[in-house]
Amino acid sequence: MAAEAEVLDELHRLRARVPQLTGALAASVDGLVIAQDTPGVEPEGLAALTAAALGVAVRLADATGRGDLRELLVRGTHGYVATYSAGSSAVLTLLAQDRVNVGRLHLEGRRAATRIGELADAATARTARPPRTAAATAEGKALPKATSTTKNTTPTPTSTTDKSALPTRPAKPPRARTPRTTQTAQSASRAAQTAGSAQANGRSTNRTTGRTTTNTPTTNES
């Protein structure tokens, strides 16, 4: 874990504040050693036993309605073993002599556990976050430029219309012209037909008039 050096410094400061401490160990809730200062005690075995005891203590607190586990204290003939919850992913285990002040032990142990928990949670968050590669960083920086270029190069619509794009109408076929001589002949023919019709109408009128005159009755003078 990246915070191992900082956690180890915190353990050293804790032992300096409480001289009756004979060992201090920070481990994950899975039983893996984060940092240790336990001379004469195997840290891996202590971390595994701490994880096992922590699991039993958590179940005991839940079964009795005591809420979330905060700390676990074991007293033997030669001293104390105190375990404190350190954040969401770590625990702090302290080994103390029998003549230690238990109140001072709890006070310093809780402060150190809070600090170690912050360091462990921050390291866990950095590990869970996928690192950004150089290619991804370069791509992320290039995206805004590409977007701005697209905006600047977009053609502005204008009101002019491209006449070449409009459909063309088919050309009208040329109208055949009638020769003037033909038109003259046609006019003369029409005039002759009109004159003939007029003469025929006159003859019919004269005949009608004569018949009318002939049929008029004579008056008897006597």
ROSE-4610 file (N, C-alpha, C; in Angstrom, 1 decimal, always signed):
// ROSE-4610
residu = [M/M/M/A/A/A/A/A/A/E/E/E/A/A/A/E/E/E/V/V/V/L/L/L/D/D/D/E/E/E/L/L/L/H/H/H/R/R/R/L/L/L/R/R/R/A/A/A/R/R/R/V/V/V/P/P/P/Q/Q/Q/L/L/L/T/T/T/G/G/G/A/A/A/L/L/L/A/A/A/A/A/A/S/S/S/V/V/V/D/D/D/G/G/G/L/L/L/V/V/V/I/I/I/A/A/A/Q/Q/Q/D/D/D/T/T/T/P/P/P/G/G/G/V/V/V/E/E/E/P/P/P/E/E/E/G/G/G/L/L/L/A/A/A/A/A/A/L/L/L/T/T/T/A/A/A/A/A/A/A/A/A/L/L/L/G/G/G/V/V/V/A/A/A/V/V/V/R/R/R/L/L/L/A/A/A/D/D/D/A/A/A/T/T/T/G/G/G/R/R/R/G/G/G/D/D/D/L/L/L/R/R/R/E/E/E/L/L/L/L/L/L/V/V/V/R/R/R/G/G/G/T/T/T/H/H/H/G/G/G/Y/Y/Y/V/V/V/A/A/A/T/T/T/Y/Y/Y/S/S/S/A/A/A/G/G/G/S/S/S/S/S/S/A/A/A/V/V/V/L/L/L/T/T/T/L/L/L/L/L/L/A/A/A/Q/Q/Q/D/D/D/R/R/R/V/V/V/N/N/N/V/V/V/G/G/G/R/R/R/L/L/L/H/H/H/L/L/L/E/E/E/G/G/G/R/R/R/R/R/R/A/A/A/A/A/A/T/T/T/R/R/R/I/I/I/G/G/G/E/E/E/L/L/L/A/A/A/D/D/D/A/A/A/A/A/A/T/T/T/A/A/A/R/R/R/T/T/T/A/A/A/R/R/R/P/P/P/P/P/P/R/R/R/T/T/T/A/A/A/A/A/A/A/A/A/T/T/T/A/A/A/E/E/E/G/G/G/K/K/K/A/A/A/L/L/L/P/P/P/K/K/K/A/A/A/T/T/T/S/S/S/T/T/T/T/T/T/K/K/K/N/N/N/T/T/T/T/T/T/P/P/P/T/T/T/P/P/P/T/T/T/S/S/S/T/T/T/T/T/T/D/D/D/K/K/K/S/S/S/A/A/A/L/L/L/P/P/P/T/T/T/R/R/R/P/P/P/A/A/A/K/K/K/P/P/P/P/P/P/R/R/R/A/A/A/R/R/R/T/T/T/P/P/P/R/R/R/T/T/T/T/T/T/Q/Q/Q/T/T/T/A/A/A/Q/Q/Q/S/S/S/A/A/A/S/S/S/R/R/R/A/A/A/A/A/A/Q/Q/Q/T/T/T/A/A/A/G/G/G/S/S/S/A/A/A/Q/Q/Q/A/A/A/N/N/N/G/G/G/R/R/R/S/S/S/T/T/T/N/N/N/R/R/R/T/T/T/T/T/T/G/G/G/R/R/R/T/T/T/T/T/T/T/T/T/N/N/N/T/T/T/P/P/P/T/T/T/T/T/T/N/N/N/E/E/E/S/S/S]
num = [1/1/1/2/2/2/3/3/3/4/4/4/5/5/5/6/6/6/7/7/7/8/8/8/9/9/9/10/10/10/11/11/11/12/12/12/13/13/13/14/14/14/15/15/15/16/16/16/17/17/17/18/18/18/19/19/19/20/20/20/21/21/21/22/22/22/23/23/23/24/24/24/25/25/25/26/26/26/27/27/27/28/28/28/29/29/29/30/30/30/31/31/31/32/32/32/33/33/33/34/34/34/35/35/35/36/36/36/37/37/37/38/38/38/39/39/39/40/40/40/41/41/41/42/42/42/43/43/43/44/44/44/45/45/45/46/46/46/47/47/47/48/48/48/49/49/49/50/50/50/51/51/51/52/52/52/53/53/53/54/54/54/55/55/55/56/56/56/57/57/57/58/58/58/59/59/59/60/60/60/61/61/61/62/62/62/63/63/63/64/64/64/65/65/65/66/66/66/67/67/67/68/68/68/69/69/69/70/70/70/71/71/71/72/72/72/73/73/73/74/74/74/75/75/75/76/76/76/77/77/77/78/78/78/79/79/79/80/80/80/81/81/81/82/82/82/83/83/83/84/84/84/85/85/85/86/86/86/87/87/87/88/88/88/89/89/89/90/90/90/91/91/91/92/92/92/93/93/93/94/94/94/95/95/95/96/96/96/97/97/97/98/98/98/99/99/99/100/100/100/101/101/101/102/102/102/103/103/103/104/104/104/105/105/105/106/106/106/107/107/107/108/108/108/109/109/109/110/110/110/111/111/111/112/112/112/113/113/113/114/114/114/115/115/115/116/116/116/117/117/117/118/118/118/119/119/119/120/120/120/121/121/121/122/122/122/123/123/123/124/124/124/125/125/125/126/126/126/127/127/127/128/128/128/129/129/129/130/130/130/131/131/131/132/132/132/133/133/133/134/134/134/135/135/135/136/136/136/137/137/137/138/138/138/139/139/139/140/140/140/141/141/141/142/142/142/143/143/143/144/144/144/145/145/145/146/146/146/147/147/147/148/148/148/149/149/149/150/150/150/151/151/151/152/152/152/153/153/153/154/154/154/155/155/155/156/156/156/157/157/157/158/158/158/159/159/159/160/160/160/161/161/161/162/162/162/163/163/163/164/164/164/165/165/165/166/166/166/167/167/167/168/168/168/169/169/169/170/170/170/171/171/171/172/172/172/173/173/173/174/174/174/175/175/175/176/176/176/177/177/177/178/178/178/179/179/179/180/180/180/181/181/181/182/182/182/183/183/183/184/184/184/185/185/185/186/186/186/187/187/187/188/188/188/189/189/189/190/190/190/191/191/191/192/192/192/193/193/193/194/194/194/195/195/195/196/196/196/197/197/197/198/198/198/199/199/199/200/200/200/201/201/201/202/202/202/203/203/203/204/204/204/205/205/205/206/206/206/207/207/207/208/208/208/209/209/209/210/210/210/211/211/211/212/212/212/213/213/213/214/214/214/215/215/215/216/216/216/217/217/217/218/218/218/219/219/219/220/220/220/221/221/221/222/222/222]
x = [+0.9/+0.0/+0.9/+0.5/+1.3/+1.4/+0.5/+0.5/+1.3/+2.0/+2.7/+3.7/+4.5/+5.5/+4.8/+3.7/+3.0/+2.4/+1.8/+1.2/+2.3/+3.5/+4.6/+5.0/+5.1/+5.4/+4.4/+3.2/+2.1/+2.3/+2.7/+2.9/+4.1/+5.1/+6.3/+5.9/+5.2/+4.8/+3.9/+3.0/+2.1/+2.9/+3.9/+4.7/+5.5/+5.9/+6.6/+5.7/+4.4/+3.5/+3.1/+3.0/+2.6/+3.8/+4.7/+5.9/+5.5/+4.4/+4.0/+3.6/+3.6/+3.3/+4.5/+4.3/+5.3/+5.3/+4.2/+4.1/+2.8/+2.9/+1.7/+1.7/+0.5/+0.4/-0.8/-0.7/-1.9/-2.0/-3.2/-3.5/-4.9/-5.1/-6.4/-7.4/-8.6/-9.7/-9.6/-8.8/-8.6/-7.4/-6.7/-5.6/-4.3/-4.1/-2.8/-2.2/-0.9/-0.1/+0.1/-0.2/+0.0/+1.3/+1.5/+2.7/+2.8/+4.0/+4.1/+5.4/+5.2/+6.3/+6.1/+6.4/+6.1/+7.3/+8.3/+9.5/+9.2/+9.7/+9.5/+8.1/+7.3/+6.0/+5.9/+5.5/+5.3/+4.2/+4.4/+3.3/+2.3/+2.7/+1.7/+0.7/+1.2/+0.3/-0.6/+0.0/-0.8/-1.9/-1.6/-2.6/-3.7/-3.4/-4.4/-5.3/-4.7/-5.5/-6.4/-5.9/-6.7/-7.9/-7.7/-8.9/-9.9/-9.4/-10.4/-11.1/-10.4/-11.0/-12.0/-11.6/-12.5/-13.8/-13.7/-15.0/-15.9/-15.3/-16.2/-16.7/-16.0/-16.4/-17.5/-17.4/-18.5/-19.8/-19.7/-20.9/-21.5/-20.6/-21.1/-21.8/-21.3/-21.9/-23.2/-23.3/-24.6/-25.6/-25.2/-26.2/-26.8/-26.0/-26.5/-27.0/-27.1/-27.6/-26.7/-25.4/-24.5/-24.1/-24.5/-24.1/-22.8/-22.2/-20.9/-19.8/-18.9/-17.7/-16.8/-16.4/-15.4/-14.0/-14.0/-12.8/-13.0/-11.9/-11.9/-10.7/-10.9/-9.9/-9.8/-8.6/-8.3/-7.3/-7.5/-6.6/-6.0/-4.7/-4.1/-3.3/-2.6/-1.8/-0.6/-0.2/+1.0/+0.7/-0.5/-0.8/-2.1/-2.2/-3.4/-3.1/-4.2/-4.2/-5.5/-5.3/-6.4/-6.5/-7.6/-7.9/-8.9/-8.6/-9.4/-9.8/-11.0/-11.4/-10.7/-10.1/-9.4/-10.0/-11.0/-11.6/-12.5/-12.7/-13.5/-12.7/-11.4/-10.6/-9.4/-9.2/-8.0/-8.4/-7.5/-7.6/-6.3/-6.3/-5.1/-5.0/-3.9/-3.8/-2.6/-2.8/-1.8/-1.5/-0.2/+0.2/+0.7/+0.2/+0.6/+0.9/+1.7/+2.0/+0.9/+1.0/-0.2/-0.3/+0.8/+0.7/+0.3/-0.1/-0.5/-1.8/-1.9/-3.2/-4.2/-5.2/-6.2/-6.9/-7.2/-7.8/-6.9/-5.6/-4.6/-4.5/-4.5/-4.4/-5.5/-6.7/-7.9/-7.8/-7.4/-7.4/-6.4/-5.2/-4.2/-4.5/-5.0/-5.3/-6.4/-7.4/-8.5/-8.0/-7.2/-6.7/-5.8/-5.0/-4.1/-4.9/-6.0/-6.8/-7.5/-8.0/-8.6/-7.7/-6.4/-5.5/-5.1/-4.9/-4.5/-5.6/-6.9/-8.0/-8.1/-7.8/-7.8/-6.8/-5.6/-4.5/-4.9/-5.4/-5.7/-6.8/-7.9/-9.0/-8.6/-7.7/-7.2/-6.4/-5.5/-4.7/-5.6/-6.6/-7.6/-8.3/-8.7/-9.4/-8.5/-7.2/-6.3/-6.0/-6.0/-5.7/-6.9/-8.1/-9.3/-9.5/-9.0/-9.2/-8.2/-8.7/-7.8/-6.9/-5.6/-4.7/-4.9/-4.7/-4.8/-3.5/-3.5/-2.3/-2.0/-0.8/-0.4/-1.2/-1.6/-2.4/-3.8/-4.4/-5.7/-5.7/-4.6/-4.4/-4.3/-3.5/-3.3/-4.6/-5.4/-6.6/-7.6/-7.7/-8.6/-8.3/-7.0/-6.6/-6.9/-6.9/-7.1/-8.6/-9.4/-10.9/-11.4/-11.1/-11.7/-11.2/-9.9/-9.4/-10.2/-10.4/-11.1/-12.5/-13.2/-14.5/-14.5/-13.6/-13.5/-13.2/-12.4/-12.1/-13.3/-14.1/-15.3/-16.3/-16.4/-17.3/-16.9/-15.5/-15.0/-15.1/-15.0/-15.0/-16.4/-17.4/-18.8/-19.2/-19.6/-19.9/-21.2/-21.2/-22.4/-23.4/-24.6/-25.6/-25.8/-25.9/-26.2/-27.5/-28.0/-29.3/-29.1/-27.9/-27.7/-28.0/-28.5/-28.9/-28.0/-27.5/-26.7/-27.6/-27.6/-28.5/-28.1/-26.9/-26.5/-27.1/-27.5/-28.1/-29.6/-30.3/-31.7/-32.0/-33.1/-33.5/-33.8/-33.3/-33.6/-34.8/-35.6/-36.7/-36.3/-37.0/-36.7/-37.1/-36.2/-36.4/-37.7/-38.5/-39.6/-39.2/-40.0/-39.6/-40.0/-39.2/-39.5/-40.8/-41.6/-42.9/-42.7/-43.3/-43.1/-43.9/-43.2/-43.8/-44.5/-45.7/-46.4/-45.9/-45.6/-45.1/-46.2/-45.8/-46.7/-47.6/-47.1/-47.9/-49.0/-48.8/-49.8/-50.9/-50.5/-51.4/-52.3/-51.7/-52.4/-53.4/-53.0/-54.0/-55.1/-54.8/-55.9/-56.8/-56.3/-57.2/-58.1/-57.5/-58.3/-59.4/-59.1/-60.1/-61.2/-60.9/-61.9/-62.8/-62.1/-62.9/-63.9/-63.4/-64.3/-65.5/-65.2/-66.3/-67.3/-66.8/-67.7/-68.6/-67.9/-68.7/-69.8/-69.4/-70.4/-71.6/-71.3/-72.4/-73.3/-72.7/-73.5/-74.4/-73.9/-74.7/-75.9/-75.6/-76.6/-77.7/-77.3/-78.3/-79.2/-78.6/-79.3/-80.4/-80.0/-81.0/-82.1/-81.8/-82.9/-83.9/-83.3/-84.2/-85.1/-84.5/-85.3/-86.5/-86.2/-87.2/-88.3/-88.0/-89.0/-89.8/-89.2/-90.0/-90.9/-90.5/-91.4/-92.5/-92.3/-93.5/-94.4/-93.9/-94.8/-95.7/-95.1/-95.8/-96.9/-96.5/-97.4/-98.6/-98.5/-99.5/-100.4/-100.1/-100.9/-102.2/-103.4/-104.7/-105.1/-105.8/-106.3/-107.6/-107.8/-109.0/-110.0/-111.3/-112.4/-112.9/-112.9/-113.3/-114.8/-115.6/-117.0/-117.5]
y = [-1.2/+0.0/+1.2/+2.3/+3.5/+4.2/+4.1/+4.8/+4.1/+3.0/+2.2/+3.1/+4.0/+4.8/+5.7/+6.3/+7.3/+6.5/+5.4/+4.6/+4.1/+3.8/+3.4/+4.5/+5.7/+6.9/+7.2/+6.9/+7.1/+6.1/+4.9/+3.9/+4.2/+4.7/+5.2/+6.3/+7.3/+8.4/+7.9/+6.9/+6.4/+5.7/+4.9/+4.3/+5.3/+6.4/+7.4/+8.1/+8.3/+9.0/+8.0/+6.7/+5.8/+4.8/+5.1/+4.2/+2.8/+2.5/+1.1/+0.2/+0.8/-0.1/-0.9/-2.2/-3.1/-3.5/-3.0/-3.3/-2.6/-2.3/-1.7/-2.3/-2.6/-3.2/-2.6/-2.2/-1.8/-2.9/-3.4/-4.4/-4.2/-4.8/-4.7/-5.6/-5.4/-6.3/-7.7/-8.0/-9.3/-10.0/-9.3/-10.0/-9.7/-8.7/-8.4/-7.3/-7.4/-6.4/-5.1/-4.0/-2.7/-2.1/-2.0/-1.5/-2.1/-2.4/-3.0/-2.5/-2.5/-2.2/-3.1/-4.4/-5.4/-6.3/-5.8/-6.6/-7.8/-9.0/-10.2/-10.9/-10.4/-11.0/-11.1/-12.2/-12.3/-11.5/-10.5/-9.6/-10.3/-11.2/-11.9/-12.7/-13.5/-14.2/-13.4/-12.2/-11.3/-10.7/-10.3/-9.8/-10.8/-12.0/-13.0/-13.3/-13.3/-13.5/-12.3/-11.1/-9.9/-9.9/-10.3/-10.4/-11.4/-12.6/-13.6/-13.1/-12.4/-11.9/-10.8/-10.0/-8.9/-9.4/-10.5/-11.1/-11.6/-12.2/-12.7/-11.6/-10.5/-9.4/-8.6/-8.5/-7.9/-8.6/-9.9/-10.7/-10.7/-10.6/-10.5/-9.2/-8.1/-6.8/-6.7/-7.3/-7.3/-8.2/-9.3/-10.2/-9.6/-8.8/-8.2/-6.8/-6.3/-5.0/-3.9/-4.1/-3.0/-2.1/-2.3/-1.5/-1.8/-0.9/-1.1/-1.3/-2.2/-2.4/-1.3/-0.8/+0.3/-0.2/-1.0/-1.5/-2.8/-3.5/-4.8/-4.9/-5.2/-5.2/-6.6/-7.2/-8.5/-8.3/-8.8/-8.6/-10.0/-10.1/-11.3/-11.0/-12.1/-11.9/-11.0/-10.9/-10.1/-8.8/-8.4/-7.2/-7.2/-6.2/-6.0/-6.2/-6.6/-6.5/-5.7/-4.6/-3.7/-3.6/-3.7/-3.6/-2.5/-1.6/-0.4/-0.4/-0.1/+0.0/+1.3/+1.1/+2.2/+2.4/+3.3/+3.5/+2.3/+2.2/+1.1/-0.1/+0.0/-1.1/-1.5/-1.0/-1.3/-1.4/-2.0/-2.1/-1.8/-1.3/-1.0/-1.9/-2.7/-3.6/-3.1/-2.9/-2.4/-3.5/-3.7/-4.6/-3.7/-3.8/-3.0/-3.8/-3.2/-3.9/-3.8/-4.7/-4.7/-3.4/-2.7/-1.4/-0.2/-0.4/+0.7/+1.3/+2.6/+3.3/+3.0/+2.3/+1.9/+3.1/+4.1/+5.3/+6.0/+6.1/+6.7/+5.8/+4.5/+3.6/+3.8/+3.9/+4.1/+5.5/+6.5/+7.8/+7.9/+7.5/+7.5/+6.5/+5.4/+4.4/+4.8/+5.5/+6.0/+7.1/+8.0/+9.0/+8.5/+7.5/+6.9/+6.1/+5.4/+4.7/+5.6/+6.7/+7.6/+8.1/+8.5/+8.9/+7.8/+6.6/+5.5/+5.1/+5.2/+4.9/+5.9/+7.2/+8.2/+7.8/+7.5/+7.1/+5.9/+4.9/+3.6/+3.8/+4.5/+4.7/+5.5/+6.5/+7.3/+6.4/+5.6/+4.7/+3.7/+3.2/+2.3/+2.9/+4.2/+4.9/+5.2/+5.5/+5.7/+4.4/+3.3/+2.0/+1.6/+1.8/+1.4/+2.2/+3.5/+4.4/+4.0/+3.7/+3.3/+4.4/+4.2/+5.3/+5.7/+7.0/+7.6/+7.5/+6.8/+6.7/+8.0/+8.0/+9.2/+9.4/+8.3/+8.4/+8.9/+8.5/+8.9/+10.4/+10.8/+12.2/+13.1/+12.7/+13.4/+13.5/+12.4/+12.4/+13.3/+13.3/+14.2/+15.7/+16.0/+17.4/+17.8/+16.8/+17.1/+17.3/+16.7/+16.8/+18.2/+19.1/+20.4/+21.2/+20.9/+21.6/+21.1/+19.8/+19.3/+19.9/+20.0/+20.6/+22.0/+22.8/+24.2/+24.4/+23.5/+23.6/+23.3/+22.3/+22.0/+23.2/+23.9/+25.0/+26.2/+26.4/+27.5/+27.3/+26.0/+25.7/+25.4/+25.5/+25.2/+26.4/+26.1/+27.2/+27.8/+29.2/+29.9/+30.0/+29.6/+29.6/+31.0/+31.2/+32.5/+32.4/+33.6/+33.6/+33.4/+33.4/+33.2/+31.7/+31.5/+30.1/+29.8/+28.6/+28.1/+27.7/+28.5/+28.2/+26.9/+26.5/+25.3/+24.1/+24.2/+23.1/+22.9/+24.0/+23.9/+23.1/+22.5/+21.7/+22.6/+22.3/+23.1/+22.6/+23.6/+23.2/+22.8/+21.9/+21.5/+22.6/+22.8/+23.9/+23.6/+24.7/+24.5/+24.3/+23.4/+23.2/+24.5/+24.8/+26.0/+25.8/+26.9/+26.9/+27.1/+26.2/+26.4/+27.6/+28.4/+29.6/+29.3/+29.8/+29.6/+30.6/+30.2/+31.3/+32.3/+33.5/+34.6/+34.3/+33.7/+33.4/+32.5/+31.5/+30.6/+31.4/+32.3/+33.1/+33.9/+34.5/+35.4/+34.6/+33.4/+32.6/+32.2/+31.8/+31.4/+32.6/+33.8/+35.0/+35.3/+35.1/+35.3/+34.3/+33.0/+32.0/+32.3/+32.7/+33.1/+34.2/+35.2/+36.4/+35.9/+35.0/+34.5/+33.8/+33.0/+32.2/+33.2/+34.3/+35.2/+35.9/+36.3/+37.0/+36.0/+34.8/+33.8/+33.7/+33.6/+33.5/+34.7/+35.9/+37.1/+37.1/+36.7/+36.7/+35.7/+34.5/+33.5/+34.1/+34.7/+35.3/+36.3/+37.1/+38.2/+37.6/+36.5/+35.8/+35.3/+34.7/+34.1/+35.2/+36.3/+37.4/+37.9/+38.1/+38.5/+37.6/+36.3/+35.3/+35.4/+35.6/+35.6/+36.9/+38.0/+39.2/+39.1/+38.4/+38.3/+37.4/+36.4/+35.5/+36.3/+37.1/+37.8/+38.8/+39.5/+40.5/+39.8/+38.6/+37.9/+37.4/+37.1/+36.5/+37.6/+38.8/+39.9/+39.9/+39.9/+39.9/+41.3/+41.3/+42.6/+43.0/+44.3/+44.9/+45.2/+44.8/+45.0/+46.4/+47.3/+48.7/+48.8/+47.9/+48.0/+47.5]
z = [+0.0/+0.0/+0.0/-0.8/-0.9/+0.4/+1.3/+2.6/+3.7/+3.3/+4.3/+5.1/+4.5/+5.2/+6.2/+5.7/+6.6/+7.8/+7.6/+8.7/+9.6/+9.1/+10.0/+10.9/+10.3/+11.1/+12.2/+11.9/+12.9/+14.1/+13.7/+14.8/+15.7/+15.1/+15.9/+16.8/+16.3/+17.2/+18.3/+18.0/+19.1/+20.2/+19.8/+20.8/+21.6/+21.0/+21.7/+22.7/+22.4/+23.3/+24.5/+24.2/+25.3/+25.5/+26.5/+26.6/+27.0/+27.6/+28.0/+26.8/+25.6/+24.5/+24.1/+23.9/+23.4/+22.0/+21.3/+19.9/+19.3/+18.0/+17.3/+15.9/+15.4/+14.0/+13.4/+12.1/+11.3/+10.2/+10.1/+9.1/+8.4/+7.3/+6.6/+7.3/+7.0/+7.6/+7.1/+6.0/+5.5/+6.2/+7.0/+7.7/+7.0/+6.2/+5.5/+6.3/+6.5/+7.2/+6.3/+6.9/+6.2/+6.7/+8.0/+8.7/+10.1/+10.6/+11.9/+12.6/+13.9/+14.8/+16.1/+15.9/+16.9/+17.1/+17.8/+18.1/+18.9/+18.5/+19.2/+18.9/+18.0/+17.7/+16.1/+15.6/+14.2/+13.7/+12.8/+12.4/+11.5/+10.7/+9.8/+10.6/+11.6/+12.5/+13.3/+13.8/+14.6/+13.8/+12.5/+11.6/+11.3/+11.1/+10.8/+12.0/+13.2/+14.4/+14.7/+14.4/+14.6/+13.7/+12.4/+11.5/+12.0/+12.5/+13.0/+14.2/+15.2/+16.3/+16.0/+15.0/+14.6/+14.0/+13.2/+12.7/+13.8/+14.8/+15.9/+16.7/+16.9/+17.7/+16.9/+15.6/+14.8/+14.9/+14.8/+14.9/+16.3/+17.3/+18.7/+18.9/+18.4/+18.5/+17.8/+16.6/+15.9/+16.6/+17.1/+17.8/+19.0/+19.7/+21.0/+20.8/+19.5/+19.3/+19.7/+19.8/+20.2/+19.1/+17.9/+16.8/+16.2/+15.4/+14.8/+15.8/+15.5/+16.4/+16.3/+17.5/+17.6/+18.1/+19.1/+19.6/+20.4/+20.5/+21.2/+22.2/+23.4/+24.4/+25.1/+25.0/+25.6/+26.7/+27.9/+29.0/+29.4/+29.4/+29.9/+31.2/+31.7/+32.9/+32.7/+31.5/+31.2/+30.4/+30.3/+29.6/+28.8/+27.9/+27.1/+25.6/+24.9/+23.4/+23.1/+22.5/+22.1/+20.6/+20.0/+18.6/+18.4/+17.4/+17.1/+15.6/+15.3/+13.9/+13.3/+12.2/+11.5/+10.1/+10.0/+8.8/+8.3/+7.0/+6.5/+6.0/+6.0/+5.4/+6.3/+7.5/+8.3/+9.8/+10.5/+12.0/+12.6/+13.8/+14.6/+15.8/+16.0/+17.1/+17.9/+19.2/+20.2/+21.2/+21.5/+22.6/+23.7/+25.0/+26.1/+27.3/+28.2/+29.5/+30.4/+31.4/+32.4/+33.2/+33.4/+34.2/+33.4/+32.1/+31.3/+31.8/+31.6/+32.0/+30.8/+31.2/+30.1/+29.5/+30.3/+29.7/+28.7/+29.1/+28.1/+26.9/+27.1/+26.0/+25.0/+25.5/+24.6/+23.9/+24.6/+24.1/+22.9/+23.1/+22.1/+20.9/+21.3/+20.3/+19.3/+19.9/+19.0/+18.1/+18.6/+17.7/+16.6/+17.0/+15.9/+14.9/+15.4/+14.5/+13.5/+14.0/+13.0/+11.9/+12.4/+11.4/+10.4/+10.9/+10.0/+9.1/+9.6/+8.8/+7.6/+7.8/+6.7/+5.7/+6.1/+5.2/+4.4/+5.1/+4.4/+3.4/+3.8/+2.8/+1.6/+1.8/+0.7/-0.3/+0.3/-0.5/-1.3/-0.6/-1.3/-2.5/-2.3/-3.3/-4.5/-4.3/-5.4/-6.1/-5.4/-6.1/-6.9/-6.4/-7.2/-8.4/-8.4/-9.6/-10.7/-11.9/-13.0/-13.4/-13.5/-13.9/-15.3/-15.5/-16.9/-17.6/-18.7/-19.5/-20.3/-20.8/-21.5/-22.8/-23.4/-24.6/-24.3/-23.2/-22.8/-22.5/-21.8/-21.4/-22.7/-23.6/-24.9/-25.6/-25.7/-26.4/-25.7/-24.3/-23.6/-23.9/-24.0/-24.3/-25.7/-26.6/-28.0/-28.4/-27.6/-27.9/-27.9/-27.0/-27.1/-28.3/-28.7/-29.9/-31.2/-31.3/-32.4/-32.5/-31.3/-31.3/-31.7/-31.2/-31.6/-33.1/-33.7/-35.1/-35.9/-35.5/-36.2/-36.2/-35.1/-35.0/-35.9/-35.9/-36.7/-38.2/-38.6/-40.0/-40.6/-39.8/-40.3/-41.2/-42.5/-43.4/-43.0/-43.1/-42.8/-43.9/-43.7/-44.8/-45.3/-46.7/-47.3/-48.1/-48.4/-49.1/-50.6/-51.2/-52.6/-53.0/-54.1/-54.6/-55.8/-55.8/-56.9/-58.0/-59.1/-60.2/-60.9/-60.9/-61.5/-60.9/-59.6/-58.9/-59.2/-59.8/-60.0/-61.3/-61.4/-62.6/-63.7/-64.9/-66.1/-66.9/-67.5/-68.2/-69.7/-70.2/-71.6/-72.6/-73.6/-74.6/-75.4/-75.7/-76.5/-78.0/-78.7/-80.1/-80.9/-81.9/-82.7/-83.5/-83.5/-84.2/-85.7/-86.4/-87.9/-88.4/-89.2/-89.8/-91.2/-91.4/-92.6/-93.6/-94.9/-95.8/-96.1/-96.4/-96.6/-97.8/-98.8/-100.0/-99.7/-98.8/-98.4/-97.7/-96.7/-96.0/-96.9/-97.9/-98.9/-99.6/-100.1/-100.8/-100.0/-98.7/-97.8/-97.5/-97.4/-97.2/-98.4/-99.6/-100.8/-100.9/-100.6/-100.6/-99.6/-98.4/-97.5/-97.9/-98.6/-99.1/-100.2/-101.1/-102.2/-101.6/-100.5/-99.9/-99.3/-98.7/-98.1/-99.1/-100.2/-101.3/-101.9/-102.1/-102.6/-101.7/-100.4/-99.5/-99.5/-99.7/-99.7/-100.9/-102.1/-103.3/-103.2/-102.6/-102.4/-101.5/-100.5/-99.5/-100.2/-101.2/-101.9/-102.8/-103.5/-104.4/-103.6/-102.5/-101.7/-101.2/-100.9/-100.5/-101.6/-102.8/-103.9/-104.2/-104.2/-104.5/-103.5/-102.2/-101.2/-101.3/-101.7/-101.9/-103.1/-104.2/-105.3/-105.0/-104.3/-104.0/-103.1/-102.2/-101.3/-102.1/-103.1/-103.9/-104.7/-105.3/-106.1/-105.3/-104.2/-103.4/-102.7/-102.9/-102.2/-102.9/-102.3/-102.9/-103.4/-104.6/-105.2/-104.6/-104.5/-103.9/-105.0/-104.8/-105.7/-105.5/-106.5/-106.4/-106.3/-106.9/-106.8/-105.5]
